Amino acid sequence: MKVRFDKNILSHALDMVQRAAQNKITSNTNNGILIIAKDNKVTLQANDYTIGIKTTCDAIVEEEGDVVIASPQMPGMIRLLPGNEVIMENDHRDTLCHFKAGSAHYRFPTRSYDDFPLVEEMDRVNVCKLRCSDFIETTRLVSYAAAAEKNNPVFNGIYFEIKGSVFAMAATNTHRLATKDMSLTMPATSEGRMIVPSGILSDVCKLLPVEEDAEVEVSWAKSHAAFTFGNTYFITNLISGQYPDYHRVIPSRFDVEAVFNLKELSDAIRMVSPISRDVSYNTVNFNFDDNQVEIYAEDSDIGGSEVSIPAKLSGLLPLSIIFNCSYIEDILKHSTGDTITLHLMNRGPMLVEQEEDKNYKYVVTPMRGK
């Protein structure tokens, strides 16, 4: 086989599939990157049995063929080649695949095509489409609330709930919940509920095109979900298990409503957080009373930090409550607008409401402490 590539096009295609390629040269699996050249199109794919990625790119195919290259260094090295054109050559009698550009010549070992785990595409029965920009932004606003510990894989994932023209994402570590609804460009072909690993979802977002009108197609089956965008197909295993009904976690009644200037609240939390980080359980205290909120953290061995800021308060006052400071910092980092509203209960979870995006909800449970 002999193929002429634009170096930037080849590098981009390799970057797309590299995430699913086996990175360990000593692996016993016959993984790597499969390259198939036919009809002036080149298909690249990789599959590590957890995710599979397949993409196509333009090229000048002088001799058709296929080859499996197992070298984790290859994508990075291709970027180092001089000039704009890269020539790839392989003779099936040769155990090396050659890449040439100018005076540079790279050689990478090949593996057997017959044993390569091909990326198989699902039947597109359960399908929906949405804007890539919406998908990326919603993932960013939700994924940080997922659990980091591995003791319960269900909470390491992002929950998808698809119904009609609404696509909802949710993430929780059982102490806090972030959820947001998106509008689909057209109704989904069927209802869907699934748990996607948060790390893999992050990888999908890194690969999605950023053009304003770009769309991603999401399809799903019992144990897999796939994301199709441009010339790329990305399939992943789903997390098995029962995700809790997060709708029941979102409170509908409150004792106190507090409306803050977002910047003032963010600055106040920033001022007390250095003490809070060294306090047991990273707690921060709130005292709500008379349109004034006292925010403080203290420890007899460390010291204390305290600041008071105005807020528009209504409800059953006064109210004192304690939260994990990091959980408060996280939602403030992901908030926009001039104001932010906290809906509080005396002994129950708090709902954080955005000024500009009512479809974005954040719930956090209070803590015990002093």
N, C-alpha and C positions, 0 to 999 in steps of 0.2 A: 504494500500500500504506500501511496505517496500523496501528501496533502500540503497545500500552501495556505497558511493562516495569516490574517492580520494579527499581530502580536497582542494588541489590546483586546480583540475579540476572543482569542484563545484564552488569555489570562482571566477574563471575566467568566467564561464558561467553566474553567477549572475551579475558580473560586466558588462557583455556585454548587458544585458537586462535592468539593473536598470535605465538607462537614460529615458526609456519610461514608467516606473512604476510610479504610483501616489505616490508622496512623502508626501501627507498630510493625516494623519490618519482620520481626520474629513471629508474628501471628501465624497460627496454623490454618486460619481461614483463608480461602482463596479470594480475598477482597482486593480492593484497589480501584482504579478508574478504568471503565470500559469505554473505548473510543471506537465508534463505527462510522466509516466514511462511505457515503453513497449518494449519488445524484447531486453533487456539489453541496451537500448538507452533511454536517458531522453531528452525531449524537454522542453525548457523554453521559455516563451514569455511574452511580456508586450506591452500595447497599450494605449497611452494617447490621441488618436484621432487626434493628430498632427503627431506623429511618431509611428511606430510599429516596434518591434525588436523580432526576433525569432532565437534561436540557439539550437544546440543539443550537447550533450556530452556523453561520455561513462560512464557506471555505471553497477553495479551488481543489477539487478532487481529481488528481491526475491518474491515480490507481486506487480503486476501491479496496476495502478490506476492513479488518477489525483487529484490535489488540487490547490486552489488559495490562496496564502499567501499575505496578505496586511500588510507588516511591513517594513517601510523604513530603520529600523535598521538592518534587517536580513543580507544583504550582508557583512556589516562591522563586525557583530558579528560572522559570520561563520569563518572569517579569524582568530579570536581569539581562536577558539577551539584548544585543544591540540592534538598532534599526527597527523597522516596522513589520517586516515579513519574517515568518518562521516556517521552515520546511520540516515536516515530520515524515520519516521513512521507516518502514519495517518490512522485513522479509520473514515469512512464517518459519523459515528454516533458521532464522537468527533469534537468539534469546534476548536480544536488546532492541529497544526502539530508539531511534536517533532523531534529535532535534538540532537543526542547524540555522544559524543566523549570522551573516557576515563571517568573521573568522572563528566564531564560537561554535562548539560542537558538544552537545550533551548526549549521554547514553544512559538509558534507564532499563532495568530488567523487566521482562514480561512474565506473565503467568498464563495459565491455560484458560481459554475462553469457555471451554465446555463445562468447567466447574464454577463459573462466575454466577453469583446470585442475582439474576436479572430483576429489574424493577418492574413489577407487574401492576398495571393500572386497574383500578376498580371500575366496575360498571357505574356510570353516573346516574344512579336512580335517585338518591337523596342528595340534593344540590341546592346551594344558594350562592348569590353573588353580592359583593359589597365593595365599596371603595377601599383601596389599599390604605389611603390616609386615615380613614376611620378605623380600620382594623389595627393599624400600628398605634394610633393614639389611645384606643381603648385598651389594648394590651398594656401599654405604659401606665395607664391610670389604675389598672386592676392588679397586675401581676405581683407587685411588691407586697401585697397582703397575703400571698401564699406562704405556707409553712416552709421553713428551711430545714428542719429536722426530718430525717428519713424514717421515723418510726411508724408513720401512717402515710403511705404513698398517695392516698386519695387527696390529702391536703397539700401535696406538692404540685398539684395540677391546677389548671385553669378550667373552670366548668363552662361549657357552652350550652346555651338553651336557645333553640331556634324554633320559632313558631310564627307562621304567617309572614309578615313583613318586618318582624323584630328579631334581632340577633342580640342576645344578652351574654355578657361574660361576668363571671364571679370568681373571687378567690378568697380563701379564709384560712387562718391557722387555728381556728376555734376561739380566739380571743378578739379578733377583729375581722371585718368583712369589707371588701370593696367590690362594687358591682356597677355596671354601666350598660345601658341599652343603646343599640345602633339601629338605624333604619336600613333595610336592604333595598337594593335598586329595583328588585321585583320580588314578589312573594316566593318563599322557599317551596320546593316541590313536595316536602313532607316535614313533619316535626322531627326535631333531633335533640338529643341530650347526650353529652359525652364529656370526658375529662381528658384534657390534653396536657402532657408534661410541660411545666412552665418553661424549663430550659429550652426545649425543642421549639416552643412557640416563639421564644426570643430569637432563635435562629431563623425561623420563617420570616419574622419581621425584618431582620437584617438583610434578607434577600429580596424582599418585595420592592418593586419599582416605586419611585417617589413622584412620578408625574401626576399631575392633578387629576386626570381622568382615568388613571390606571385602576383596574379592578382585579380582585382575587376571587376565584371560585373555590368554595369549600364543599367537599363531598365527604360522605361518611357511610360506614357500614358498622357491623357489630363491634369489631375490635380495631378498626383503622379509621383514620381521617386523612384526607388529602387536600392539598392546597395547589391550585393551578393558576399560574400567572405568567403572562408573556409566553416564552418558549419553555417554561420550566414546570415540572411536576414534582411535588414533594409529598411523600406519604410517610405516615408515622403510626406506630402502635399507640393505642389508647391505654389509659390507666383503668384497670378493672376495679370495680367497687361501687358502692352506693354513695352518691354525694348527698349531703343533707339538704333539706328544703330551705334554701337560704331566704326565701321570701318570708318565712315565719320568724326569722331572726330580726328583720327590720321592724322596729317598734312603730306603733300607730298612735300611741298616746304619750303625753309628756307632762312633767311637772313644771319645767322651766324652759323658756326660750331665750337664748342670748344671741344678739346680733353684734358682731365685732367688725371693726375695720381690720381687714385681712393683714395689712402690713403691721399694724400695731400689735396684733396678737402674735404674728410671726416673730417680731422683734422681742416681745416679752418672753416667749418660749426660748428664744436664743439666749437671752440674758440669764435665765435660771438653769438651762440645760447642763452647763459644766458641773454644777453641784449634783444635779439629778443623775448624771451618768455614774457617779460614784456611790450613790445611795442604793441600798438593797432594792432590787427589782426595778430600778430606774424610775422611781415614782416622781410625779409632779402634782402639787396640790392646787385646787381651785376653790376659792370662796366667792360665791355670788351673792351680792346684796346691794340694794340702793343704787342701781345703774353703775356699779363699780365692781370690778373683779380683781381679787387679789390672787396672784399666781406665785407660788413659792416652792422651794425644795430646801430641806435642811437635814442635818445629821450632827449629832453632838461631837463626833470625832472628825468631821470634815469641815463643817461650817454651814452657812445658809445663804440663800439668794432669794430675793423677794422683789416683786414689782407689781404695781397696781395700774390698771388701764380702764378706761370707760367702756361701757357696753350698754346696749338697749336691752333691758331685762323685763320679762313679764312672767307671771306664774307664781308658784308657791315658794316664796323667798323667806329667809335666806336658805342657801343650799351650799353644802360643802361636799366635794367629791374628789377622788384621786384617780389618775390615769397613768399608764405607762408613757413616759415622756417621748420615747422614740416613736410610738404610735401616733402621737399628736404631731410631732415633727414631720412624719411621713405624709400625712394628709395635707398639712399646710404647704409642703413642697409641691404637691400635685394640685393645688387650688389656684383659681384665677378669679378675677373680678376685684371690686373694691371692698366688698363685705363678704363675711362668711357667717352662717347661722348654725349654732349648736342647739339641738333639741335634747334636753336632759331629763332623766328620772332620778328620783332620790335613791333608789336601789335597783338600778337597771341600766341597760346599755344606752349609749349616746348615739344619736344620728347626726351626722354632719351634712349640711345642705349647702350646695354651691349657689352662688348668686346667678351665674350665667349658664349652668348646665344642670337642670333638674333631673336628668336621667342618670347622673353620677351620684351614687350614694356610698357613704362610708359609715360603718357601725363599729363601735369599740366598747368593750365592757370595762366597767370601773374596777379598781383594785382596792385591797385593804392596805392599811398602813397609817402613817401619821404625817 
